[in-house]
Amino acid sequence: MTMETYKATLKHDTGKVTLTVVSLSGKQRAIQQITAVEGCPECAIVDIVKIDNDTKQQNMKAKTIDEAKSMAKEKSLETQYRDEAIYIIYCNRTEYFYVDIDSLIRLWERLIGYYENGKYTDAETNS
């Protein structure tokens, strides 16, 4: 079996969402995973593309919240991430803060906040 990574764009009532999906059984299985986890029909998947290993972006991790905020703000100002939320998440197990640029937020334990176009939103005050 080969592990493959796909980037999928879903259309929701609230707008578009981008997800990263890891599949051991190819593209069709990745689509099945998305529909099962997200609870959406297959037609909600606007686009799904395979990401080659050499084009994957590494998750950025930081030991402090200030370091994570700095990295997230920098990423949020890049053209590639314009109008996308760059999430800051914390993992109790590793005790690191992560700047999520691969839409893996659902896999993590606690959302801290996010930057969008250089503007920070605290998750606690926004919920």
N, C-alpha and C positions, 0 to 999 in steps of 0.2 A: 504494500500500500504506500501511496505517496501522499504526503500532506500538501495540500494546495490552499492558497489564500486568495479570496475574492473580495473585491470592493463592490458593494451593492448600493444603489440609490433607490430609496422607496418614496413614494408619494403618499403623504398622509393628509388628513384634513387641515392640519396645522402647518403644512409645508413639506419640504423634502428633508429626508434623513439619510445620512450616509453611514453604512455599517461595514465592518470588516468581518468576514466569515472564514473560518478555517474548516476545511472539509477533507476527509480521507477518501471520499468516493466521488469526486468530480463536481462539476458545475450543477447538475441536476439535483444532487444531494444537498448542495449549498442552498439552492432555491427552496428545497423542502424544509431545511433547517430554519430559514428565514420565515417562511409562512407559519411554521409551528410555533416558533418563539415569539414572533411579533403578532401573531393572530390576524394576519392580513392575507388577502387572496394573492395568488401569483401575479395577477394583473397589476398589483400595486408596485411591483418591482419595475422601476423605469429602466434601470441599467444594471448589469452585473458584468464585471471584467476580472480576469485572472491577474493577480499581481505576481510578477516574477520575483524570486528571492533577491536579486540585486537591486530591485527598485523599491523594496519595502523600506519604510521609514522606521527607525528605531524609536521605541518609547523613550521619552526623556524622563529621567528620574532625578530627584533632589532630596537631600536630607532635611532641608528646612522649607517652610511655607514661603518665605521671602524669595528664596532661590527659585522655587517652582513658579511663583508669580512672575518673576522677571523673565523666565524662559517662555511662559505662556503669553505674556504681553508681546514679546519679540515675535513669536510665531503668529499671533493674531494680526499683526501689522503686515505680514507678508501677503503679496498679491494672491498666492495660491490658496490662502485660507480666508480671503475676504468674505465677509458675511457668514462665516461659520464660527460656531462656538468652539473655543479651545479649552477643554475641561481640565481642571486640576482635581486630582483624586488622591485619596490616601488609602494605603493598604496597611492594615493592622499587623498582618503577618510579617511583611518585610520592613515595616516602619519607615517606608519611603513615601514621598509625594511624587506623583507622576503627572506629566503633562501629556494628555491623551490627544494625539493627532491622528489616531487610527480608528476613532469611533468605537472604542472598546469599553466605554463607560458602563455598560450594563454588567460587565464582568467584575467590576470592582466593588469595594465595600462602602465607601462614603465619598460623596461629592463635596468638595470644599467650595468651589466657585469656578467661574470661567471668564475668559476674555473674549470679546467679540469686537473686531475693528479697534483694538486698543483700549476698550472700555471694560472695566472689571465689574462683575456682578457676583455678590456673595450669595451662595446657595441658601444659607440659613435665613437671610432676610428676604429672599425671593420666593420661599416656599410657604 
